[in-house]
Each structure stands twice: as C-alpha cells, then as structure tokens.
Amino acid sequence: MIICKNCGRENEDAYRFCLGCGSAISKPAAPVAEVAKPHATDCPHCGTHVPSNFKFCGACGGAINTAAPAAAVARAPEIEAPVYVKPPRTPMPSPSPVVDERPAGKLTVIRPDGTEGATIALTRGEVVLGRSSTYETLSTDPFLSPKHATITYDNGGFLVRDEGSLNGVFLRIRDEVELNDGDCLRIGQELLKFNFMESVEALAGSADSKAKRHGSPDPGYWGRLALVAGPDLVSKAFMLHTEDVTIGREMGSILFRDDGFVSGKHARLTRVNGKAMLRDLGSSNGTYIRLQKERRIERGDLILMGQQLFRLEI
C-alpha cells in the first residue's frame, strides 16, 4: 500500500494519484542496504592495527586481506535425478489380411436343358464352395461336401482346388489330355476309373503261385477302364488291348446303350508311346476328368461338382 503524504489515505501500489485528495503519489524507494562500518584489524605482516577498509598496511606496506570469510552457502540437499527407464516396446498386432472383394468373374449354373440358372460371384480373393456355404444353389445338393472346393483369383484367371471332397471336382476337357494311372472320368452318367495294367493286382489264386484265377488281368492288355459303383467298388471292367478304343452309346468298343447322356460316338482313348491319351469326339454333354491337384481354369471352362454344372465367366 502507498500512503498519501498530503492526506494520509492509503492507496494501492499501482495508483499514481491519491483517491482522497488527487495528489500525485509515488511508490517509496526500496531501502538502501546499510553499509558496514570499518573496524580495526591486524596487519598479517607486522601486526600493526589498521582499519579494515585499508588495502595496504601503513607501517609495512603489506597487503591487507580484509575480506570477510564467505558465508557458508546453504546447499540444498542433493536429490538424485530419476533414472529414465524406456518402457518395453509393445509389439504391433499383425495386420489382418486384406480381402479384395472386387468382382472378377462368376460361375453360372447350366441346367440339364442348357439354359442358365443361378450365378455365384467370384472376387479377387478366395471363394469357398460347398454344401455349408451361403449359396442356396449349393446348400440343397446332397452330393456336395460341406467344404467342397476353393476358387482363387490368379492374374486374370482362377485356380480351382478340391478340398478333399467325397465326389470330387471334374473339369470338361477341351483338347486331348494325357491320363495318369488312377484318373477318374465322367462320361454321361458313367463314372470310370483308368488304370495301367501293371498297377492292377491279380486275384488271389491257389497255393500254386504260377496259376492265376479266372478274371485276373491278361498280359496282353495294356490298360483298364473300371465302372465305379461306389467307394472302392467296381461293378464292371473294360479291358484295353487295342491301341485305339472308342467309347459311346451306339458306336465303339465300350458302349453305354442305356445312358441317354452319352453321345453315339462320345470319346476316344488311345495309347501313344506308352502314354494314354483321351479326346472328346464332339459329344453333346462333354467328357470330364477329375482334378487331382490345383488347376488353372479359363473363361468358358465347365466344372462339374455334385449335381451342379458351372460355366466360368470372367
């Protein structure tokens, strides 16, 4: 507070004029520190008493050290600086795989009369097909496994993979293809299994190891087509002994007269340089081979799964 010298009123420190009389007021100057008075001290050289403000002794001329001993400066207790410990790095969670849902193609159901049915959209990721999928056209097919096949986008085309299904995935052949031992074929409603003769075991004979039971493979045959009636069950076998075997409903060495889905002259199986080659002969319903491994499929390919026939469109 500032007290006015004219009227004695107390005013705030920030006021320049008195609120009582209007006189100019000023903040009192800060008190001047009292200067210590000199005192007598002894010369360190000759012992003569000299004032403490003298720098040299008047008797001997020696320098007088009159500086008072420095006051002990109170030191704050030392506080140990905290040690910074870097927190452990929290591992970042692995990013979730990016699923590309952009459309890339579709599967169109082909009905028995050749008309188009339902479609299944194919994305640029993976599409799982089977009885447990969300596609209504598949959920009611008892010949499909719950997880039957997977179709994956691949550089403008698609890869199809059988997921260990019971009844398999069949692809309609376009050109002549080579058959491997154990390959399964679908011709009309017939399911056939091909084997080279060297892989067909003879029937169990008698104690005479040289005698063969009737029905055992003849050494003159090079291959066999077996009509599959169930898992590991063969109902009929067609022995291949000529280099050229024709399969059909009306003409050929292997006939299926009661199957209306087999064309009159349907397919041909030939042996070339020890290899078995299969060709479709322009049949109405096509010749299909069961996929044993992942296979690339292209635009227009026909795929048979369960009771469903699909055409790939890109």
C-alpha positions as CSV (number, residue, x, y, z in Angstrom):
1,M,0.0,0.0,0.0
2,I,1.1,3.7,-0.7
3,I,0.2,6.4,2.0
4,C,-0.6,9.8,0.5
5,K,1.8,12.4,2.1
6,N,-0.9,15.1,1.7
7,C,-4.0,13.5,3.2
8,G,-2.7,10.3,4.7
9,R,-5.1,8.0,2.6
10,E,-3.9,4.5,1.8
11,N,-3.8,3.7,-1.9
12,E,-3.0,0.6,-3.9
13,D,0.6,0.2,-5.1
14,A,-0.4,0.6,-8.7
15,Y,-2.1,4.1,-8.2
16,R,-0.3,7.2,-9.3
17,F,-2.9,9.7,-7.8
18,C,-4.5,9.7,-4.3
19,L,-8.1,8.6,-4.3
20,G,-8.7,11.0,-1.4
21,C,-7.2,14.4,-2.5
22,G,-6.0,13.7,-6.0
23,S,-2.4,14.5,-5.2
24,A,0.4,12.7,-7.1
25,I,1.8,9.8,-5.2
26,S,4.8,7.7,-5.8
27,K,5.9,4.3,-4.5
28,P,8.5,4.7,-1.8
29,A,12.0,3.8,-2.9
30,A,13.4,0.5,-1.7
31,P,15.5,0.8,1.5
32,V,19.2,1.1,0.8
33,A,21.3,-1.6,2.4
34,E,23.3,-0.4,5.4
35,V,27.0,-0.2,4.6
36,A,29.1,-2.0,7.2
37,K,31.3,0.4,9.2
38,P,35.1,-0.2,9.1
39,H,36.7,-1.9,12.1
40,A,40.3,-2.3,13.2
41,T,42.2,-5.4,12.1
42,D,45.8,-6.6,12.5
43,C,48.3,-6.5,9.6
44,P,49.2,-10.1,8.8
45,H,52.8,-8.9,8.2
46,C,53.8,-6.6,11.1
47,G,50.8,-6.8,13.5
48,T,50.0,-3.1,13.3
49,H,46.3,-2.2,13.9
50,V,44.9,-0.8,10.6
51,P,41.3,0.0,9.6
52,S,39.6,-2.9,7.8
53,N,38.9,-0.8,4.7
54,F,42.6,-0.3,4.1
55,K,44.1,-2.4,1.3
56,F,47.7,-1.9,2.4
57,C,49.4,-1.6,5.9
58,G,50.5,2.0,6.7
59,A,53.5,0.7,8.6
60,C,55.0,-2.0,6.4
61,G,53.1,-1.6,3.1
62,G,51.9,-5.2,3.1
63,A,48.6,-6.1,1.5
64,I,45.7,-6.3,3.9
65,N,43.2,-9.1,3.3
66,T,40.1,-7.7,4.9
67,A,37.6,-9.7,3.0
68,A,35.2,-11.3,5.4
69,P,35.1,-15.1,5.2
70,A,32.5,-16.1,2.8
71,A,29.3,-17.1,4.5
72,A,28.6,-20.7,4.1
73,V,26.1,-21.0,1.5
74,A,23.4,-23.4,2.5
75,R,23.2,-26.1,-0.1
76,A,20.0,-27.8,-0.8
77,P,20.2,-31.5,-0.3
78,E,21.2,-33.2,-3.4
79,I,18.3,-35.1,-5.0
80,E,19.2,-38.0,-7.1
81,A,18.0,-37.5,-10.6
82,P,15.4,-40.1,-11.5
83,V,16.6,-42.7,-14.0
84,Y,14.5,-42.8,-17.1
85,V,13.6,-46.3,-18.0
86,K,12.4,-46.8,-21.5
87,P,9.2,-48.7,-21.5
88,P,9.2,-52.0,-23.3
89,R,8.0,-51.8,-26.9
90,T,4.6,-53.2,-27.3
91,P,4.5,-55.4,-30.4
92,M,2.2,-54.2,-33.0
93,P,-0.6,-56.6,-33.9
94,S,-0.2,-58.3,-37.2
95,P,-2.4,-56.6,-39.8
96,S,-5.4,-58.5,-40.8
97,P,-5.2,-59.9,-44.3
98,V,-6.8,-57.6,-46.8
99,V,-9.6,-59.3,-48.6
100,D,-10.2,-58.0,-52.1
101,E,-13.9,-58.1,-52.7
102,R,-13.8,-56.6,-56.1
103,P,-15.7,-58.7,-58.6
104,A,-13.6,-60.6,-61.1
105,G,-15.9,-63.2,-62.6
106,K,-18.8,-65.5,-61.9
107,L,-19.9,-69.1,-62.0
108,T,-23.2,-69.6,-63.9
109,V,-25.2,-72.8,-63.3
110,I,-26.0,-74.6,-66.6
111,R,-29.3,-76.6,-66.3
112,P,-29.7,-80.0,-67.9
113,D,-31.7,-78.4,-70.8
114,G,-28.8,-76.0,-71.5
115,T,-30.4,-72.9,-70.0
116,E,-28.6,-70.7,-67.5
117,G,-29.6,-70.7,-63.8
118,A,-28.2,-69.1,-60.6
119,T,-24.8,-67.3,-60.5
120,I,-22.1,-67.2,-57.9
121,A,-19.9,-64.1,-57.9
122,L,-16.2,-64.6,-57.8
123,T,-14.0,-61.9,-56.2
124,R,-10.3,-61.3,-56.4
125,G,-9.8,-63.3,-53.2
126,E,-10.9,-66.8,-52.4
127,V,-14.4,-68.2,-52.7
128,V,-15.2,-71.5,-50.9
129,L,-17.9,-73.7,-52.4
130,G,-19.8,-76.4,-50.7
131,R,-23.0,-77.5,-49.0
132,S,-22.3,-75.4,-45.9
133,S,-21.7,-72.2,-48.0
134,T,-24.3,-69.4,-48.1
135,Y,-25.2,-70.1,-51.7
136,E,-28.7,-71.6,-51.9
137,T,-28.0,-73.5,-55.1
138,L,-25.3,-75.4,-53.3
139,S,-26.9,-75.9,-49.9
140,T,-29.5,-78.3,-51.2
141,D,-27.1,-80.6,-53.2
142,P,-26.6,-83.8,-51.2
143,F,-23.6,-84.8,-53.4
144,L,-21.6,-81.8,-52.3
145,S,-19.3,-82.0,-49.3
146,P,-19.7,-79.2,-46.7
147,K,-16.4,-77.6,-48.0
148,H,-16.1,-79.0,-51.5
149,A,-13.7,-76.7,-53.4
150,T,-12.0,-73.3,-53.3
151,I,-11.6,-71.0,-56.3
152,T,-8.9,-68.4,-56.1
153,Y,-8.3,-65.4,-58.4
154,D,-4.9,-65.6,-60.2
155,N,-3.7,-63.0,-62.6
156,G,-6.7,-62.7,-64.8
157,G,-7.8,-66.3,-64.3
158,F,-8.7,-68.6,-61.5
159,L,-7.3,-71.6,-59.7
160,V,-9.7,-74.4,-58.6
161,R,-8.7,-76.7,-55.8
162,D,-10.6,-79.8,-54.5
163,E,-10.8,-79.6,-50.7
164,G,-10.8,-83.4,-50.2
165,S,-14.4,-83.7,-51.2
166,L,-16.1,-87.1,-51.5
167,N,-17.3,-86.9,-55.0
168,G,-14.6,-84.7,-56.5
169,V,-14.3,-81.8,-58.9
170,F,-14.5,-82.5,-62.6
171,L,-13.3,-80.3,-65.5
172,R,-14.6,-80.7,-69.0
173,I,-11.6,-81.4,-71.4
174,R,-11.2,-79.2,-74.5
175,D,-8.2,-80.8,-76.2
176,E,-6.6,-84.2,-76.0
177,V,-5.3,-84.8,-72.5
178,E,-2.9,-87.4,-71.0
179,L,-4.3,-89.8,-68.4
180,N,-2.4,-90.8,-65.3
181,D,-2.9,-94.1,-63.5
182,G,-5.9,-93.8,-61.2
183,D,-7.6,-90.9,-63.1
184,C,-11.4,-90.8,-62.9
185,L,-13.5,-89.8,-65.9
186,R,-17.1,-88.7,-66.2
187,I,-18.9,-89.6,-69.4
188,G,-22.6,-89.0,-69.4
189,Q,-23.8,-90.5,-66.1
190,E,-20.9,-93.0,-66.0
191,L,-18.0,-92.7,-63.6
192,L,-15.0,-94.6,-64.9
193,K,-11.5,-95.2,-63.4
194,F,-8.5,-95.7,-65.6
195,N,-5.5,-97.8,-64.7
196,F,-2.5,-99.1,-66.5
197,M,-2.4,-102.9,-66.4
198,E,0.9,-103.0,-64.4
199,S,-0.9,-101.4,-61.4
200,V,-3.9,-103.8,-61.5
201,E,-3.4,-106.7,-59.0
202,A,-4.2,-110.2,-59.9
203,L,-6.9,-112.1,-58.0
204,A,-5.8,-114.3,-55.2
205,G,-5.0,-117.8,-56.6
206,S,-4.3,-121.2,-55.1
207,A,-1.2,-122.4,-53.4
208,D,0.3,-122.8,-56.9
209,S,1.9,-119.4,-57.4
210,K,2.1,-119.9,-61.2
211,A,-1.6,-120.5,-61.6
212,K,-3.9,-117.5,-62.0
213,R,-7.6,-117.3,-61.2
214,H,-10.0,-116.6,-63.9
215,G,-10.7,-112.9,-64.1
216,S,-7.1,-112.0,-63.4
217,P,-5.6,-109.4,-65.9
218,D,-4.3,-110.9,-69.1
219,P,-0.7,-110.0,-70.0
220,G,-1.9,-108.9,-73.4
221,Y,-4.0,-106.0,-72.0
222,W,-2.3,-102.6,-71.6
223,G,-5.0,-100.8,-69.5
224,R,-8.4,-101.0,-67.9
225,L,-11.5,-98.8,-67.5
226,A,-13.5,-99.8,-64.5
227,L,-17.1,-98.7,-63.9
228,V,-17.2,-97.2,-60.4
229,A,-20.3,-98.1,-58.4
230,G,-19.1,-96.8,-55.0
231,P,-16.0,-96.1,-52.9
232,D,-13.5,-98.8,-53.8
233,L,-16.3,-100.7,-55.5
234,V,-16.1,-101.7,-59.2
235,S,-19.1,-103.2,-60.9
236,K,-17.6,-103.8,-64.3
237,A,-14.2,-103.6,-66.0
238,F,-13.4,-102.9,-69.7
239,M,-10.0,-104.3,-70.7
240,L,-8.0,-102.3,-73.2
241,H,-6.0,-104.3,-75.6
242,T,-6.0,-102.3,-78.9
243,E,-4.2,-99.0,-79.4
244,D,-7.5,-97.2,-80.2
245,V,-10.6,-97.5,-78.0
246,T,-13.9,-95.7,-78.8
247,I,-16.5,-95.0,-76.1
248,G,-20.1,-94.2,-77.0
249,R,-23.8,-95.2,-76.8
250,E,-24.1,-96.6,-80.4
251,M,-20.6,-97.0,-81.8
252,G,-17.4,-98.1,-80.3
253,S,-15.8,-100.9,-78.3
254,I,-17.2,-99.7,-75.0
255,L,-20.9,-98.9,-75.2
256,F,-23.4,-97.5,-72.7
257,R,-26.6,-98.1,-74.5
258,D,-28.9,-97.1,-71.6
259,D,-27.3,-93.8,-70.8
260,G,-29.1,-91.0,-72.7
261,F,-26.4,-88.5,-71.8
262,V,-23.7,-90.4,-73.7
263,S,-23.4,-89.5,-77.4
264,G,-23.5,-92.1,-80.1
265,K,-19.7,-91.7,-80.5
266,H,-18.5,-89.9,-77.4
267,A,-14.8,-90.2,-76.7
268,R,-11.6,-92.0,-77.8
269,L,-8.8,-93.4,-75.7
270,T,-5.6,-94.2,-77.5
271,R,-2.1,-95.4,-76.5
272,V,0.8,-93.4,-77.9
273,N,4.4,-94.2,-77.0
274,G,3.2,-95.8,-73.8
275,K,1.0,-92.9,-72.8
276,A,-2.8,-93.0,-72.5
277,M,-4.4,-90.1,-74.4
278,L,-8.1,-89.1,-74.1
279,R,-10.0,-87.0,-76.6
280,D,-13.7,-85.9,-76.7
281,L,-15.3,-86.6,-80.1
282,G,-17.6,-83.6,-80.1
283,S,-20.1,-85.1,-77.7
284,S,-23.2,-83.1,-76.6
285,N,-22.5,-83.3,-72.9
286,G,-18.7,-83.5,-72.9
287,T,-16.0,-85.6,-71.3
288,Y,-14.8,-84.7,-67.8
289,I,-11.7,-85.6,-65.8
290,R,-11.4,-85.4,-62.0
291,L,-8.9,-82.9,-60.8
292,Q,-6.1,-84.5,-58.7
293,K,-4.4,-81.2,-57.8
294,E,-4.9,-77.4,-58.1
295,R,-5.7,-76.5,-61.7
296,R,-5.9,-73.2,-63.6
297,I,-9.3,-72.6,-65.3
298,E,-10.1,-70.1,-68.0
299,R,-13.0,-68.3,-69.4
300,G,-15.7,-70.7,-70.7
301,D,-14.5,-73.7,-68.8
302,L,-17.1,-76.1,-67.5
303,I,-16.8,-77.5,-64.0
304,L,-18.9,-80.4,-62.6
305,M,-19.4,-80.6,-58.8
306,G,-22.0,-82.8,-57.2
307,Q,-25.1,-82.4,-59.4
308,Q,-24.1,-78.8,-60.5
309,L,-22.6,-77.9,-63.8
310,F,-21.0,-74.4,-63.8
311,R,-19.5,-72.3,-66.6
312,L,-16.8,-69.8,-65.7
313,E,-17.2,-66.3,-66.9
314,I,-14.6,-63.6,-66.5
